[in-house]
Amino acid sequence: MKHALVCTLLLFNSNYIAALEVVFEHNPPFQMVDESGTGYGPVYFFAKKLLKAANLNAKFTAKPWARIMNKDAQRQNVMILSMSKTPQRANRFIWLTSVYTGQQYFWKVRSRAEPNNGVINVAIERNSHKMKSVISHFREDNVLQVINSTQALQALIKGRVNRFVGTTFAVSGKLADLGYDMSILERLTVFDEAGFESKGLYLTLTLNTQQKYVSAIKEALASSEIKRARQELFTGFIEAEKALLAQQ
């Protein structure tokens, strides 16, 4: 009887598929979180459509980016939305599909004079892929770490720092989220990521995600429906950024 019970438990465990969870941060204009904690936005809705096409159910959970990178990135069966693909991260995740690419720039408040002491500082999200390159450029003492990129941009607007580093499209979305338009900022030179260059934002899975999920999602990505949805998403971002660049 005991032997039969052990065999049953082993069989159950070998067939068990833990639930898939999708985690994401508030990162306008790619995906956002409303006051009730519910996600929305282009990348969020694309991920929903992708999982529906894969015939998979998943829990969507909004979290701070530092929490995602420090904890969720090591868990089983986790999809992460809008992660920058860098050489340092290349072997740490299963990269599913890109959703956005863009050039990083320095930004400052248009009407604000530079500091008299000549010290230029910057705010950046904790665990950002740009952290090492930003620290290399500005020096660690001049880097203010905050909970997300919207707060980093707000720190610039409020005068706590002198610079923000981001793409034109990302800056436009975060400004809109804060109630401002692009005219408040001035775009400066291109930011050199110094060996930490991002190849764009991707949907990713953690390495120990069970093969059932990996196969189902990759099969859905190959379908004409999802290929079309991904292209519409990508094209929409490109056209929106072109329009913003034309206004600069």
C-alpha positions in Angstrom: 0.0 0.0 0.0 2.8 2.4 0.9 4.7 1.5 -2.3 1.6 2.3 -4.4 1.2 5.6 -2.7 4.8 6.6 -3.4 4.4 5.6 -7.0 1.2 7.6 -7.3 3.0 10.7 -5.8 5.9 10.3 -8.2 3.6 10.0 -11.2 1.7 13.1 -10.1 4.9 15.1 -9.6 6.3 14.1 -13.0 3.1 15.3 -14.7 2.6 18.4 -12.6 2.8 21.7 -14.5 3.1 24.7 -12.2 1.1 27.8 -13.1 2.5 30.4 -15.5 2.8 33.9 -14.1 3.3 37.1 -16.1 5.1 39.9 -14.2 5.6 43.5 -15.4 6.4 46.9 -14.1 4.6 50.2 -14.7 6.6 51.4 -17.7 4.7 53.8 -19.9 4.1 53.8 -22.8 4.7 50.1 -23.1 2.6 48.8 -20.3 1.0 50.6 -17.4 -0.8 49.8 -14.1 -4.0 51.6 -13.1 -5.1 52.6 -9.6 -6.6 49.2 -8.9 -3.3 47.4 -9.8 -4.6 46.1 -13.2 -2.3 46.3 -16.2 -3.0 47.8 -19.6 -1.1 49.2 -22.6 0.2 47.9 -25.9 2.7 45.3 -24.7 0.4 44.1 -21.9 -2.5 43.5 -24.4 -0.1 41.8 -26.9 1.0 39.4 -24.2 -2.6 38.7 -23.4 -3.3 38.0 -27.1 -0.2 35.8 -27.3 -1.2 33.6 -24.4 -4.7 33.2 -25.6 -3.4 32.0 -29.0 -1.2 29.6 -27.1 -4.3 28.4 -25.2 -2.6 29.2 -21.9 -4.0 30.8 -18.7 -1.7 33.0 -16.7 -1.8 35.3 -13.7 -0.6 38.9 -14.6 1.0 40.7 -11.6 2.5 44.2 -11.5 5.6 44.6 -9.5 8.6 46.9 -9.1 11.4 46.2 -11.5 14.0 45.5 -8.8 11.6 42.9 -7.3 11.2 41.3 -10.7 14.9 41.1 -11.4 16.0 40.0 -7.9 13.3 37.4 -7.2 11.0 36.6 -10.1 13.8 36.2 -12.6 15.0 33.2 -10.7 11.5 31.5 -10.3 10.0 28.8 -12.5 7.4 29.5 -15.2 7.6 33.3 -15.3 7.1 35.6 -18.3 8.6 39.1 -18.0 7.3 41.9 -20.1 9.5 44.6 -21.8 12.9 43.5 -20.7 15.9 45.1 -22.4 18.1 42.4 -24.1 21.8 43.1 -23.4 24.9 40.9 -23.8 25.0 40.5 -20.0 21.5 39.1 -19.9 21.6 37.1 -23.1 22.1 33.7 -21.5 19.9 34.3 -18.4 16.5 34.2 -20.1 14.5 32.6 -22.9 14.0 35.5 -25.4 10.7 35.2 -27.1 10.2 38.2 -29.3 11.1 41.9 -29.5 8.5 44.5 -29.1 10.4 47.8 -29.3 13.9 49.2 -30.2 15.0 52.7 -29.8 18.1 55.0 -29.4 19.0 56.2 -25.9 19.6 60.0 -25.4 20.5 62.4 -22.6 17.6 64.7 -21.6 17.4 67.9 -19.5 14.7 70.4 -18.5 14.6 72.9 -21.4 14.4 76.1 -19.3 16.7 75.1 -16.5 20.3 76.4 -16.3 23.1 74.0 -15.7 24.4 73.7 -12.1 27.0 76.3 -11.1 29.3 73.7 -9.5 29.5 71.8 -12.8 28.3 68.6 -11.3 25.8 66.8 -13.5 23.8 64.0 -11.9 21.1 61.6 -13.1 18.3 59.5 -11.8 17.8 55.9 -12.9 15.6 53.0 -12.0 17.1 50.3 -9.8 18.3 47.2 -11.7 18.0 49.1 -15.0 20.1 47.5 -17.8 21.7 51.0 -18.2 22.9 51.1 -14.6 26.6 50.2 -15.2 26.9 52.4 -18.2 25.2 55.4 -16.4 27.5 54.9 -13.4 30.5 54.7 -15.7 29.5 58.0 -17.3 28.3 60.0 -14.4 30.2 58.4 -11.5 28.3 56.5 -8.7 28.1 59.5 -6.4 26.1 61.4 -9.0 23.6 58.6 -9.7 20.2 58.7 -7.8 18.5 55.2 -7.8 14.7 55.2 -7.7 12.0 52.6 -7.9 11.0 53.0 -11.5 11.9 55.0 -14.6 8.8 57.3 -14.3 10.1 58.4 -10.9 13.5 58.9 -12.4 12.1 61.3 -15.0 10.0 63.0 -12.3 13.3 63.6 -10.3 14.6 65.4 -13.3 11.5 67.6 -13.7 11.5 68.4 -9.9 15.1 69.5 -10.0 16.6 66.7 -7.9 18.9 65.7 -10.8 20.1 67.3 -14.0 19.8 64.5 -16.5 17.6 61.6 -17.6 18.7 58.8 -20.0 16.0 57.3 -22.2 14.5 56.8 -25.7 12.3 59.5 -27.2 9.3 57.3 -27.2 9.8 56.1 -23.6 10.3 59.7 -22.5 7.1 60.8 -24.2 5.0 58.1 -22.5 6.4 58.8 -19.1 5.9 62.6 -19.5 2.3 62.0 -20.5 1.9 59.7 -17.4 3.1 62.6 -15.2 0.9 65.2 -17.0 3.5 66.9 -19.1 4.3 67.1 -22.9 7.6 66.9 -24.7 8.2 70.7 -24.8 9.3 70.7 -21.2 12.4 68.8 -22.0 15.4 69.2 -24.4 16.9 66.2 -26.1 20.7 66.4 -26.0 23.3 64.0 -27.5 23.1 60.2 -28.0 24.0 58.2 -24.9 26.8 55.7 -25.4 25.9 52.5 -23.5 29.6 51.5 -23.5 29.3 47.7 -24.0 25.9 47.4 -22.3 23.8 48.2 -25.4 20.3 47.0 -25.5 18.9 45.2 -28.6 15.5 46.4 -27.6 12.6 45.4 -25.3 11.6 41.7 -25.4 9.1 39.3 -23.9 11.1 36.7 -22.0 10.6 33.5 -20.0 12.8 32.4 -17.1 15.2 29.7 -17.9 13.5 27.0 -15.8 10.1 27.5 -17.4 8.6 24.1 -18.2 8.8 23.0 -21.8 5.0 22.8 -22.2 4.8 26.6 -21.9 7.9 27.3 -24.0 6.6 25.2 -26.9 3.0 26.5 -26.7 4.2 30.1 -26.8 6.7 29.7 -29.5 4.1 27.9 -31.6 1.7 30.8 -31.1 4.4 33.3 -32.1 4.8 31.4 -35.4 1.0 31.8 -36.2 -0.1 34.3 -38.7 -2.4 36.0 -36.2 0.3 36.7 -33.7 2.9 37.6 -36.4 0.4 40.2 -37.6 -0.3 41.5 -34.1 3.4 41.7 -33.3 4.1 43.6 -36.5 1.2 46.1 -35.8 2.6 46.6 -32.3 6.2 47.2 -33.5 5.1 49.4 -36.4 2.9 51.5 -34.1 5.8 52.2 -31.8 8.1 53.1 -34.8 5.6 55.5 -36.3 4.8 57.2 -33.0 8.5 57.7 -32.4 9.1 59.1 -35.9 6.4 61.6 -35.3 7.9 62.7 -32.0 11.4 63.0 -33.5 10.0 65.2 -36.2 8.7 67.6 -33.5 12.1 68.0 -31.9 
